[in-house]
C-alpha cells in the first residue's frame, strides 16, 4: 500500500522535520525512509520505483511544483546536495535519540541521527556537514544558502557551484 502511495503523482513526499521541533512533533525522516523502501525492494527483486525516481520525487518534483529554483543538478545552478550511503539505509534511520539544546538551558529534544547514512550535506556548493559533524563555522561566522522564493532564479549567484566544463572544446561540444 505504501509503495502505491509513494508512486502516485497525486501525493507529495516531502514533509520531514527530522527533529526541528522541541519534543516529538513529527520527527520523521520521510525522505530516508522512502529511499530505504525503494532500495530494499530493488535489492529483493520487487522494485516499485527506481532510486532515481525516488530522488526526483524528493527533490526536483517538489521544487517544480512549488516553483522553486532548486531540486535539480544543472550547470550554473546553486548546488544543494545530500550524499547518502545506500549501505546504511537500514534500521538505524529510525533510531531514537535526544540532544540537548544549549540555548534553551539544555532542554532535551528528540532528533534523528543518521550520520552513517547521510555522509555529507552541501549548501550552495559548500560542505556544511560531513562525517557526522557540522563545519566549525556553521551557524556562527559562516552563512550558506538563501531563502528561496517561488518564480525567482538564482543562477550565477555567488553561492553557485562552479561546475564549468574543463575545456572550451567540451563546452562547444555540449552545445
Protein Blocks (a to p, Z undefined) as FASTA:
>chain_A
ZZmmmmpmkbccfbafehpamblgopacfklmmmmmmmmmmmnopafbdfklmmmmmmmm
mmmmnopaehiacehiacddddddfklmcfklmpccddddfknnopacdddddfkmmmbd
ceehiafbgghiacfkgoilpcgdjdddehiacehiakbccfbdfbfklmmmmZZ
